[in-house]
Amino acid sequence: MKIIIVGTAFPLRGGIAHFNALLAMHLKTRHEVETVTFKRQYPKMLFPGKTQEESGEQAGVEPAPQLVDSINPFNWWNVARRIAGWHPDLLIFKYWLPFFGPCFGTIAGGVKKRTGAKAIYICDNIIPHERRPGDVVFTRYAFRRADGFIVQSDAVEKDLRSLFPGAHYRKVPHPVYENFGKAIPKKTAREKLEIRAEKIILFFGYVRAYKGLSVLIDAMSHLKDTGVHLLVVGEFYDDEQKYRSRVEELGLQSQVTFVSEYVPNDRVGEYFSAADVVVLPYLSATQSGIVQIAYNFDKPVIATTTGGLVEVVVDGKTGFLVPPDSPGELAASIRKFYDEEKEAAFAENVKSEKKKYSWDSLVENIEGLAAEVSGTGK
């Protein structure tokens, strides 16, 4: 097949770009694949981060043509005409935010009108954590142009079936991110980061209210006697000062370190390698790519029982699960992790568990779904 992936891609940054790069790499072993990305992904006034582009190069990843303007309908039709001229068999859109619904839907419709191409959406979210007016309308617009869907958690499957009961779809777990390299010795990582604590837990990724960092900070107030150190690494898409003020209010300055910046690919491994366990105190979630990064480095995960997290974190085997918005129970699980010396056993279990999260499985299911919606079987 000739496949065009439309969405965030290098030189743009972030988890969606990493996902699309890995997807393209694995699809290319069996198909002809091109990726098209944004020349304007978000208007500056709507983007809370510092920059939308990756710093430096990415090994083995070529910059994708930056063609799409997310807020210009005339551009969408032009991009559709251009992609149609490449005579694709399949379009793939990674869908995570209804803001892109009109753009993706118009491009998909324009290409399908001119060619026999089919369109598949790989859905991180259908209705996002932080809802806005127009979410359902924009999503319906985009999905009416779709032939099939890949969902990656039970929560997203439920949302899809609610909006589109007759949708053709397959549920495939989010594969492990393998683009951050291999783990390095914990001692080496801590020396590089100049961290001297003996017990380190990691909160990693963009900081937004729904990710529950405030709950984890409150949990740390129950762990003052344990020597546990919290490493918060990621760019703030929420008010950073309120988190720092809460740390000061609770007297946790010596137990919490903030690294409030986007981490380039070549340094991600340092932070995961330095940690004993990764903590996801999310208040709501459909899924999280952070678990797949943690599993890449064989790291256990302590997470909340929300959304798709319960599908990938096996309680008592690869980590612990606790109720959301429960600082006391979260603190108790962290204390138990150290008191019962769970790190080594959980890490071994992660090595086994992560085998089910393969890119080959995703590729095979995309192929099967494409054949199904094309009427060729498989």
C-alpha positions in Angstrom: 0.0 0.0 0.0 0.9 3.6 -0.4 0.2 5.2 3.0 0.2 8.9 4.0 0.4 9.8 7.7 -1.1 13.2 8.4 -0.3 14.8 11.7 2.4 15.9 14.2 5.8 14.8 13.1 9.4 15.9 13.3 10.6 18.8 13.2 7.6 19.3 15.5 8.0 17.8 19.0 6.1 15.8 21.5 4.6 12.3 22.1 2.4 12.4 19.0 5.4 13.2 16.8 7.4 10.3 18.4 4.5 7.9 17.8 4.1 8.9 14.2 7.8 8.6 13.5 7.9 5.0 15.0 4.7 4.1 13.1 6.1 5.3 9.8 9.4 3.4 10.5 7.6 0.1 11.1 5.1 0.5 8.3 8.0 1.2 5.9 9.3 -2.3 6.3 6.2 -3.4 4.3 4.7 -0.4 2.5 5.5 2.9 0.8 5.0 5.6 3.5 5.1 9.4 3.5 4.4 11.7 6.4 2.9 15.2 6.2 2.9 17.5 9.1 1.9 21.0 10.2 3.4 24.3 9.2 1.1 25.8 11.9 -0.1 23.2 14.4 -1.6 25.6 17.0 -2.0 29.4 16.9 0.4 30.9 19.3 -2.4 32.2 21.5 -3.7 28.7 22.1 -0.3 27.0 22.7 0.8 27.1 26.4 4.3 25.8 25.8 7.6 27.6 24.9 8.1 26.2 21.4 6.3 23.8 19.1 9.5 22.5 17.4 12.1 19.9 18.5 15.5 21.1 19.3 18.3 19.5 17.3 18.1 16.4 15.1 16.5 13.0 15.7 18.5 9.9 14.7 17.1 8.2 11.7 14.1 10.6 11.4 13.9 12.9 8.4 11.9 16.2 8.8 8.4 15.8 7.3 7.1 18.3 4.8 5.3 21.0 6.7 2.2 21.6 4.7 -0.8 21.8 6.9 -2.2 25.0 8.5 -4.6 23.9 11.3 -6.8 27.0 11.1 -6.9 27.8 7.4 -9.7 25.9 5.5 -8.3 27.0 2.1 -5.1 25.3 3.0 -6.9 22.1 3.9 -8.4 21.8 0.4 -5.0 22.5 -1.1 -3.3 19.9 1.0 -6.0 17.4 0.1 -5.5 18.0 -3.6 -1.7 17.6 -3.2 -2.0 14.4 -1.3 -4.6 13.1 -3.8 -2.0 13.7 -6.5 0.2 11.1 -4.8 -2.5 8.4 -5.3 -2.5 7.0 -1.8 -4.3 3.8 -0.8 -4.6 4.7 2.9 -4.6 7.9 5.0 -3.7 7.6 8.7 -4.6 10.4 11.2 -3.4 10.3 14.8 -6.4 11.8 16.7 -6.1 13.3 20.2 -7.9 16.7 20.1 -11.2 17.8 18.6 -9.5 21.1 17.6 -8.0 19.2 14.6 -11.4 17.6 13.6 -12.3 20.2 10.9 -8.8 20.1 9.5 -8.4 16.4 9.4 -12.0 15.8 8.3 -11.7 18.2 5.4 -8.4 16.7 4.2 -9.7 13.2 4.5 -12.9 14.1 2.6 -11.0 15.9 -0.1 -8.6 13.0 -0.7 -11.3 10.4 -0.7 -13.4 12.5 -3.2 -10.5 12.4 -5.7 -9.1 8.9 -5.0 -10.1 5.5 -3.8 -8.1 6.0 -0.5 -9.5 4.9 2.8 -9.0 6.9 6.0 -8.1 5.4 9.4 -8.0 7.3 12.7 -5.7 6.1 15.5 -7.4 7.5 18.6 -5.6 8.6 21.7 -8.7 10.4 22.9 -12.1 11.0 21.4 -13.4 13.4 23.9 -10.4 15.1 25.7 -9.7 15.4 29.5 -10.3 19.1 29.4 -13.6 19.5 27.5 -14.4 22.6 25.4 -17.4 23.8 23.5 -17.5 22.1 20.0 -15.6 19.0 21.0 -18.4 16.6 20.0 -19.3 18.5 16.8 -15.7 18.7 15.6 -15.1 15.0 16.3 -18.3 14.0 14.5 -17.2 16.0 11.5 -13.8 14.4 11.4 -15.1 10.8 12.0 -17.8 11.0 9.3 -14.9 11.0 6.8 -13.3 7.9 8.4 -13.5 4.3 7.2 -12.1 2.7 10.3 -10.5 3.4 13.7 -7.8 2.0 16.0 -8.6 2.6 19.7 -5.9 2.0 22.3 -7.9 1.6 25.5 -11.3 0.5 26.8 -12.2 4.1 27.7 -11.6 5.3 24.1 -13.5 2.2 22.8 -16.4 3.2 24.9 -16.4 6.8 23.6 -16.2 5.6 20.0 -19.1 3.2 20.4 -21.1 6.0 22.1 -20.7 8.4 19.2 -20.5 6.0 16.3 -22.1 2.7 17.3 -21.5 1.1 13.9 -17.9 2.1 13.5 -15.4 -0.4 12.1 -12.6 -0.5 14.6 -9.9 -2.6 16.3 -8.5 -2.2 19.8 -4.7 -2.4 19.9 -2.6 -1.4 22.9 -0.3 1.6 22.6 3.1 0.2 21.7 6.2 0.8 23.8 8.2 3.9 22.9 11.6 2.6 21.7 13.0 5.8 20.3 14.7 7.0 23.6 17.4 4.4 23.6 18.3 1.9 26.3 18.6 2.4 30.1 21.9 3.4 31.5 23.1 2.3 35.0 21.1 4.1 37.7 24.3 5.4 39.4 25.6 6.9 36.1 22.2 8.6 35.4 22.1 10.1 38.9 25.7 11.4 38.6 24.9 13.0 35.2 21.8 14.7 36.7 23.7 15.6 39.9 21.0 13.9 42.1 22.2 12.5 45.4 19.0 11.1 46.9 18.8 7.3 47.5 15.1 7.0 46.7 13.8 8.7 43.6 10.3 8.7 42.1 9.7 10.3 38.8 6.7 12.4 37.5 7.4 13.0 33.8 5.7 14.9 30.9 3.7 18.0 30.3 2.1 19.3 33.5 -1.6 19.8 33.1 -4.2 19.9 35.9 -5.7 16.5 35.0 -2.4 14.8 35.5 -2.7 15.2 39.3 0.8 16.5 40.2 -0.9 18.5 43.0 -2.1 15.2 44.5 1.4 13.7 44.3 2.9 16.8 46.0 0.3 16.4 48.8 1.2 12.7 49.0 4.9 13.6 49.6 3.9 15.4 52.8 3.1 11.9 54.2 6.6 10.6 53.2 8.8 13.1 55.0 10.3 10.3 57.1 11.2 8.0 54.2 13.9 9.8 52.3 11.9 9.7 49.1 12.7 12.4 46.6 10.2 13.5 43.9 11.7 14.5 40.5 9.2 16.5 38.4 10.4 16.7 34.8 8.4 18.4 32.1 7.1 21.7 30.7 4.3 23.3 32.6 1.0 23.8 30.7 -0.5 24.9 34.0 0.5 27.6 36.5 3.9 26.4 37.7 4.0 28.8 40.6 1.0 27.2 42.3 2.9 23.8 42.5 6.1 25.4 43.8 4.1 27.4 46.4 2.4 24.2 47.6 5.8 22.5 48.0 7.0 25.5 50.1 3.8 25.5 52.1 4.3 21.8 53.0 8.0 22.3 53.7 9.0 19.9 50.9 11.7 22.0 49.3 14.4 19.4 50.1 12.3 16.5 48.8 11.1 17.9 45.4 13.1 18.9 42.4 11.5 20.7 39.5 13.0 20.4 36.0 10.5 22.6 34.2 11.5 22.2 30.6 10.8 20.0 27.6 13.4 17.2 27.6 15.1 16.4 24.2 15.0 12.7 23.1 18.6 12.1 23.9 18.2 13.0 27.6 14.9 11.3 28.4 16.7 8.1 29.2 18.7 9.8 31.9 15.7 10.7 34.0 14.0 7.3 33.6 17.2 5.5 34.4 17.8 7.6 37.5 14.3 6.8 38.9 13.3 3.8 41.0 9.6 4.1 39.9 7.5 6.3 37.7 4.3 7.8 39.3 1.2 8.8 37.3 -1.3 10.4 39.8 -3.8 11.3 37.0 -7.2 12.6 38.0 -8.5 11.4 34.6 -7.0 9.6 31.6 -7.8 7.5 28.6 -4.3 6.2 28.4 -0.8 7.6 28.8 2.3 7.3 26.6 4.4 7.8 29.8 3.7 4.2 30.8 5.1 3.1 27.5 8.2 5.2 28.0 8.6 3.7 31.5 8.2 0.2 30.2 10.9 0.8 27.6 13.3 1.4 30.4 11.9 -1.5 32.5 10.6 0.8 35.1 7.7 0.0 37.5 4.7 2.4 37.5 2.4 3.6 40.3 -0.7 5.0 38.8 -4.4 5.7 39.5 -7.3 3.6 38.6 -8.5 5.9 35.8 -9.2 5.2 32.2 -6.8 3.0 30.3 -4.1 3.0 33.0 -5.7 0.0 34.6 -5.2 -1.9 31.4 -1.4 -1.5 31.3 -0.3 -1.2 34.9 -0.8 -4.7 36.5 -1.5 -4.1 40.1 1.0 -5.9 42.3 3.0 -7.1 39.3 4.3 -4.2 37.3 3.4 -1.5 39.8 0.6 -0.4 42.0 -2.8 1.1 41.3 -4.6 3.5 43.7 -7.8 5.6 43.5 -7.4 9.0 41.9 -7.3 12.2 44.1 -6.2 10.2 47.2 -2.9 11.6 48.5 -2.9 9.2 51.5 -3.4 6.1 49.5 -0.8 7.2 46.9 1.7 7.8 49.7 1.0 4.4 51.2 1.6 2.7 47.8 5.0 4.5 47.5 5.9 3.6 51.0 4.9 0.0 50.3 7.0 0.0 47.2 10.1 0.8 49.2 9.4 -1.0 52.4 8.7 -4.3 50.6 11.6 -3.7 48.1 9.4 -4.3 45.1 11.7 -2.6 42.4 13.6 -5.6 41.2 10.6 -8.0 41.0 8.4 -5.4 39.3 11.1 -4.6 36.8 11.4 -8.2 35.8 7.7 -8.4 35.4 7.7 -5.3 33.2 10.2 -7.0 30.9 7.7 -9.8 30.4 4.6 -7.6 30.3 5.8 -5.2 27.7 6.2 -7.9 25.0 2.5 -7.5 24.3 2.9 -3.9 23.3 4.6 -4.3 20.0 4.6 -2.2 16.8 4.3 -5.3 14.7 0.9 -5.9 16.3 -0.3 -2.4 15.5 1.0 -2.6 11.9 -0.8 -5.9 11.4 -4.1 -4.6 12.7 -3.8 -1.5 10.5 -3.3 -3.7 7.5 -6.2 -6.0 8.6 -8.6 -3.0 9.2 -7.6 -1.4 5.8 -8.4 -4.7 4.1 -11.6 -5.0 5.9 -12.9 -1.5 5.0 -11.7 -1.9 1.5 -13.7 -5.1 1.1 -10.7 -7.3 0.4 -10.9 -9.2 3.7 -8.0 -10.3 5.9 
